[in-house]
Amino acid sequence: MKHYEDIHCKEHDDSALKVNEGVVQPPIVNPYFQRRKRHTLSTDDYIKGIREGNITILAQAITLVESLLPEHYAQAQEIIERCLPYSGNSVRIGITGVPGAGKSTFIEAVGEIVASLGHKLSVLAIDPSSERSGGSILGDKTRMEQLVHNPSVFIRPSPSAGSLGGVARKTRESIILCEAAGFDVIFIETVGVGQSETAVHSMVDLFLLIQIAGAGDELQGIKRGIMEMADMIAINKCDSGNQQRAELAKRHFLNALNLFPMPDSGWRPRVYTCSATEGNGLSDIWNGIEDFLKFTKQNGYYQRNRHRQAKYWMYETINEALRENFYRNPQVEAHLKENEELVLSDKKSSFIAARDLLNDYFDSLKK
């Protein structure tokens, strides 16, 4: 039996075996292709586009706000400052609930009602980022298939990126841009599995908690803090055959809410049942939202709450800026790892290490 090498021996003129030269392959990249330099918008371009309600420019401005690049920060802050006089004219509604409660379906169904009433709706959805990879699915646009095509609606998912304070501040800044673009109803959606609800509660006029019935003990695992923050509770998935369990859950929630002290707003939270898929009870919920807004505007709580939130975010912004400045300080960076290792090896207490790092920071400011 001949070996492979024998078969591929030196080629003879009378051999039937002949290897033709291959075809020259064209280059993978088109040699005539020229990458167009992306046009960089000026601050005036952004303001003009936002005020005209240009969705593309609004989305680009929000991307600028969310950017971590230092060169984007200054322009983003200037855009926000110039949009401030045109903000504050919307109704801000926070929507939360455990995963699987049907928040996206609920928002889409109620959003269609809101848009049909002549409102311009903006949906800002905070998607939790993976602690391991840092990635985020940002799937709200795919779940709201009908609403995303409505010309009166703007949907913007944003990753939390592991920074609760950062995403909360940027969400608040995104609200300002959306209001300047003419959106008069803003939904801020978040997953009810962490502390993001506290941050969202501090930037909305009404906080809506979505729950489901028939998933065991309805009150089990619900944080008292979230219950106390809720101005309204909607028990979703009250579909055909599930009404009895939904009504039972409604009574449970009403009994629990009656045990809490009266909120500062003077409004006793209401509980509704609804089906986002079948469309039942959604109009009642929107009417309840309008009742709440009318009630709080009449007793002055609405404006007091807005003032309290503005003051809160002023201090939060100061705290965040000081924190970033501390960790970016060269003196702190030089000794941070060293102190961390001393703490882990029990050679220095956490409190002394923190004091030493703070002393390094304050000493560097004196120079």
Helices and strands as residue ranges (DSSP letters): H 4-7, H 43-51, H 55-66, H 70-83, G 84-86, E 91-97, H 103-116, E 121-127, H 140-143, G 147-149, E 153-159, H 164-180, E 185-191, H 196-201, E 206-212, H 224-229, E 232-236, H 243-258, E 270-273, H 282-298, H 301-327, H 330-344, H 350-366
